[in-house]
Amino acid sequence: MHSEIMPTEPTMLNSQEPTLNNPPRRHFTRQRRQLNDGARRNLAQAASLHLRKLQQRLPAKARIGLYYDGFGELPTQPLLDWCGRLGYLPYLPVVGSLGSDDKRLRFVPVYHSKLVNIPTRIHQLGMKQNHSRALLWATELDVIICPLVAVDKHGNRMGMGGGFYDTTLGKSYRSGDSRPLKIGWCYDFQVVEALQRQPWDVPLDGLITPSGIRWF
């Protein structure tokens, strides 16, 4: 499969600096839905071959934040398999653990080798969640693999619009903390030339796609 790079077109505002118009989210979510399960698995397996370059930046017994791929995203089961092979400790995000108005994610440990075997509930926003009392804050993780709708070549990330990851990671990012490492995981067609960045957006440190890994 050939990767598609979709440039964003700048528009002029009062003859001043060009302003980016981000492509609509449906452009990418539609392409994700068009892939069948076999294609998704094959592309995820190709992306997992590049995880060895991420290993070089991780300590032993690293704590890795993952996510459920419930909306046509690049499957995350290979990430869980990778954690199992190397002795890394996987975690999954929980939304609203401190109340429905709190957008900060917390993370629960994974005790299963297959994501499909993990007991889950469906959050009101549609994502799967596992519930546990053993919750960690994002700053207690070494890496967070971030879901995304699109990402540009500078590491700027477009999420689903809820702001959960930006809220969760904003304080540590602004303070200059290097932990957790923020890594995107997506298809190549989700990579664009440039995205408009908002003041509250938290950029990625790295990106893994089926075609390779890049650092920002």
N, C-alpha and C positions, 0 to 999 in steps of 0.2 A: 504494500500500500504506500502510495506517495503521500508525503506530508504536504499540507497546504498552509502557506503563510499568507495571511490576509492582512494587508496594510490598512491602517486607518487613515482617512482623508482629513487633512487639516482644513478648517474653515476660518475665514478672516472675520474678526469682530472689530468693527469701527476702525479698520485699517491698522490695528495694533498687532500684537503677537498672535500667531496662529493658535487656535484652540482645537484640541483633539475631540472628535466625536467617537466615543467608544462604540464598537459594534454591539448590536443587541444580544442579550444573553441567549435568546432563542436560536440565534444562528449556530451557536455551539451545542446547545442542548439537543437541537434537532439532529445534528450530525452524530452525536453520541447515541441517540435512540436508533439511528439507522444501522448501527453495527449489530451483528448477531452475536450470540454468546461465544461461539467459536472464535470469531475475529477478536473479540475483547480479550479472551484468554490468551490468544497468541501474542497480541500486542503487549499485554501485561508481562508475559514471560520474557519477551524481548527487552522490555524496560528493566526487568529484574536483573539482567546480566550486568547492568551498570552500577548495581548497588555496591559492588566491591570497592568502587572508588569513594563511596560514602564511608565505608568501614574504616578507611585510613584516618578519618577525623573523629572516630568514636572511641570511648573507653570500653574496657571489658564490662560486661553486664550493663550495657547502656540501656537507659529507659527510653522507649520509642513510642511516641503517640501516633496511632493509626486512625483510620475511620472506616465506617461501612460504606461500600460503594453501592448505594441504593438508587441512584438516578442516572444510570448509564455511564458512570465514570470508569476510568481505567481500573480494573479490578485490583483490590488490595490484598487478596489472599496471598499472592506471592510475597508481599511484605511480611505477613505473619509467618510464612514458611521460612523466610530469611532470618527472622528473629529466632525461630526455633532452632535452626541449624547453628547459629553463632552464640546462642546463650543470651541474647538480648531479651529484655523484659518489655513485652508489648502492653499498651494501654489503649483504651477507646474513650472518646469524648462523651461527656454528659452535659446537656443543656439544662439550665434552670435548677441546678441542685440547691441553690440558695434562694429560690423563689423565681416566679415567672418573669419578674422584671430584671433579673440579674443576667446579663449576657456573657459573663465570664464562664468559660468552659472549665470543667474539672475532668479528671481522667481516672478511669477504673481499670484495674489489672485484668488481663485476659488469661483465662485458665484452660482454654480449649485450643486445639490445633487447627480447627476449622471455624471460620466465621459463621457459617450456617448453623453450627451447633450451639452457638452462644444464645442463652435465653435473652430475649429482647422485648421491649415495649415500643410502640410507635409514638413518637412525640407528635404534638399537635401540628408541627411544621412538616411532618412526613418522614423524618429520619428515624432510623432504628437506634435504640439506646439500651444499654445494659446498666442495671442499677446495682450498686454495691456501696457499702459503708467505707470501703478502703479507697478514698478519693485523694488524688494528688492535684496540686496546682500545676499549671503549665511550666512554671519556673523550676519545678522539681524534675522535669524531663530533660533528657539530653538532646532529643530531636523531636520535632513535630512534623509529620507528613501532612501537608495541608491540602484539602480539596480545593478545587478552583473551577471556574467556568472558562477563564482565559488568563493568559499571562503574557507580558511582553518581554522583549530581549534585555530589559534592564531589571527584571525581577518584580515589576509591579503586577499585582495579582487582582483579578476580578473574581469575587466570590458570588454567592447566591443573593447577596444584598442584605442579609441579616446582621452583618457586622460582628458575628461571634468571635471569629479569629482575630480581627483587628482589635476588638475590645480586650480579648484575652491576652494578646501579645504586646499591646501598645505601651504599657508602662515599662516593661523590661527593655523594649526596643528604644524608647526615648532616653532611658537611663544608660544606654550603651552596653547592656549585658549581652554577652555572647551566647548565653544559654536561655532558652533552647535554640538549637539550630533549626531554621525554618526551611523546609524542603517541599517544593511542589512535585506533584506526581500526576501526569496527564498525558493525553494523546498529543501527537505532534501538531495536529490541526488546531489545537487550542493555543498555540504560540503565535502571537501577532507582533508586528513591528513596534508599536507603541500604544500605551493606554494612558488615558488621563488619570492623574493621581490626585487624590484628595489629601488634605492635611492629616487626617486620621488613619490613612492607609499604612499598613505595615508591609514592606517589601520582603520578598523571599531572599534567603541566602544561597539557595541552589535549586535546580530544577532537573528532574529525571523524566525523560520521555523514552519511547521505544528506540529513538535514534541516538540517544546519548545522554550525558550529564553535562550541565554547565553551571558555573559558579558566578555569582554577581558581586 
